[in-house]
Amino acid sequence: MKFFIDTADLDEIKEANDLGVLDGVTTNPSLCAKVGVRDFEGHIAKICDIVDGDVSAEVVATTYDEMMEEARTNAAIADNVVVKIPLIKDGIKAIKTLTEEGIKTNCTLCFSPTQALIAAKAGATYISPFLGRLDDISTDGMQLIRDIVQIYDNYGYETEVLAASIRHPMHLLECAKEGADVATMPLGVIKSLLKHPLTDSGLERFLADWDDLQERLKNE
Ligand code: E4P
């Protein structure tokens, strides 16, 4: 399973990348707004310098022609840019053309299995189902992940399931069990995957016992 970090914050990206298990980055206009990005292309270039894997850079246009222009500009920033395109009619058309041009795409704002099916038919590199946002409105986000994995398996689509809007470690665990190819998570969720109170207390005990042993050896 690939781990992406879901942020535009350069310090967070560096911290996650330093762990050595980061496979990519997803950004979106809200995440860019959160960190006050002024120079979008320059900012994406900085992220691409930090991380070797795929970096999603989202278009803000909503018509085919404008999306294509923006997508080509984003794709030219670095070799590892993936153009993020919203799952709307013109977006699907843009994904089809971009795929034919050899440009990687991440089809975003997916909330239903049929949307995911159309994105795969258009040749999207990634589909991003937003699981947390479905949970927020009392709908089973995990069922969407299950449905997409099954549909893609049925037909052998190569589009990778990129579970997005992940809010806590249980989301990640369920996505891994269901076979999502990628999970994009905030830094806090990535770090929480490491934590277990028995690890902390166990390590404390090991180190205390080791110190006791050193003391005993010194006094022999
Ligand atoms: C990922 O590509 C999405 O931009 C992101 O996961 C959305 O997460 P949110 O629902 O927490 O905003």
Boltz pocket constraint, residues with backbone or C-beta under 6 A from the ligand:
constraints:
  - pocket:
      binder: B
      contacts: [[A, 6], [A, 26], [A, 27], [A, 28], [A, 108], [A, 128], [A, 130], [A, 132], [A, 133], [A, 164], [A, 165], [A, 166], [A, 184]]
      max_distance: 6.0
